[in-house]
């Protein structure tokens, strides 16, 4: 691949990664708002359905984020080999941080729903 093609692919993949992150944050925000607004009023079935749909969507977005993040790092490292001036900061741990943050967000969201629905001690 030429340097131009690598840069173009890197920018496209970075844009895709940005889209995945935005979608993940939108899903999580919607789940948290639903939990806060109506979480205590939902039946067990409704809560289970909403939570299951959130878990599936958030998992898909998390896998997509890690995949795109891995590809961005790989392309950045390839770019640094072709032109050392463009080496930049491309560390393989970036996608691991993405995975940890997205998993932490999912668990925190589930905990929030649990706290909203759990009976309050008197």
Wavefront OBJ file of the C-alpha trace (Angstrom):
o trace
v 0.000 0.000 0.000
v 1.196 3.498 -0.711
v 1.409 6.138 1.984
v -1.647 7.900 0.584
v -3.700 4.710 0.604
v -2.659 3.980 4.193
v -3.604 7.500 5.293
v -6.934 7.241 3.500
v -7.687 3.859 5.051
v -6.572 5.101 8.468
v -8.841 8.141 8.281
v -11.796 6.051 7.099
v -11.306 3.504 9.869
v -10.879 6.249 12.481
v -14.170 7.759 11.294
v -15.830 4.368 11.616
v -14.391 3.991 15.125
v -15.810 7.392 16.015
v -19.227 6.292 14.756
v -19.099 3.123 16.863
v -18.122 5.063 19.982
v -20.919 7.582 19.404
v -23.466 4.804 18.908
v -22.290 3.021 22.067
v -22.560 6.238 24.088
v -26.034 6.923 22.664
v -27.238 3.424 23.570
v -25.837 3.696 27.077
v -27.341 7.145 27.607
v -30.745 5.942 26.416
v -30.587 2.940 28.758
v -29.608 5.129 31.726
v -32.379 7.628 31.016
v -34.913 4.812 30.715
v -33.643 3.284 33.958
v -33.897 6.593 35.783
v -37.248 7.658 34.350
v -39.230 4.417 34.427
v -36.950 1.695 35.794
v -38.864 1.273 39.042
v -42.217 1.109 37.205
v -41.250 -1.583 34.691
v -42.415 -5.132 35.158
v -39.783 -7.818 35.470
v -40.408 -8.915 31.870
v -40.148 -5.378 30.514
v -36.966 -4.723 32.459
v -35.462 -8.003 31.280
v -36.332 -7.240 27.667
v -34.886 -3.714 27.798
v -31.752 -4.989 29.525
v -31.306 -7.862 27.073
v -31.655 -5.550 24.075
v -29.193 -3.112 25.640
v -26.690 -5.886 26.376
v -26.855 -7.187 22.808
v -26.513 -3.747 21.222
v -23.756 -2.618 23.597
v -21.856 -5.876 23.069
v -22.027 -5.515 19.297
v -20.804 -1.923 19.513
v -18.033 -2.903 21.944
v -16.767 -5.628 19.625
v -16.965 -3.217 16.688
v -15.029 -0.566 18.652
v -12.265 -3.008 19.558
v -12.098 -4.276 15.980
v -11.884 -0.783 14.495
v -9.430 0.323 17.196
v -7.186 -2.626 16.404
v -7.314 -1.777 12.712
v -6.461 1.889 13.381
v -3.421 0.855 15.435
v -2.287 -1.626 12.760
v -2.625 0.945 9.995
v -0.806 3.547 12.080
v 2.074 1.170 12.722
v 2.265 0.326 9.001
v 2.295 4.030 8.195
v 5.160 4.570 10.636
v 7.196 1.879 8.871
v 6.695 3.505 5.462
v 7.376 7.053 6.653
v 9.033 7.397 10.075
v 8.010 11.066 10.211
v 4.392 9.896 10.525
v 5.179 7.274 13.153
v 3.133 9.030 15.854
v 1.838 7.236 18.903
v 0.393 3.870 17.940
v 0.217 1.572 20.900
v -1.436 -1.854 20.882
v -2.968 -1.215 24.313
v -5.384 1.361 22.860
v -7.956 -1.273 21.904
v -7.597 -2.920 25.306
v -8.491 0.389 26.951
v -11.515 0.675 24.632
v -12.642 -2.806 25.640
v -12.195 -2.107 29.356
v -14.021 1.224 29.212
v -16.952 -0.158 27.241
v -17.288 -3.178 29.537
v -17.070 -0.903 32.579
v -19.801 1.301 31.132
v -22.083 -1.664 30.576
v -21.572 -2.996 34.103
v -22.072 0.462 35.612
v -25.306 0.866 33.635
v -26.590 -2.513 34.790
v -25.725 -1.616 38.379
v -27.628 1.648 38.026
v -30.732 -0.203 36.802
v -30.374 -2.618 39.697
v -30.146 0.255 42.193
v -33.229 1.926 40.713
v -35.266 -1.287 40.877
v -33.955 -2.682 44.181
v -36.221 -2.211 47.194
v -35.061 0.604 49.442
v -34.281 -0.323 53.061
v -36.479 1.450 55.580
l 1 2 3 4 5 6 7 8 9 10 11 12 13 14 15 16 17 18 19 20 21 22 23 24 25 26 27 28 29 30 31 32 33 34 35 36 37 38 39 40 41 42 43 44 45 46 47 48 49 50 51 52 53 54 55 56 57 58 59 60 61 62 63 64 65 66 67 68 69 70 71 72 73 74 75 76 77 78 79 80 81 82 83 84 85 86 87 88 89 90 91 92 93 94 95 96 97 98 99 100 101 102 103 104 105 106 107 108 109 110 111 112 113 114 115 116 117 118 119 120 121 122
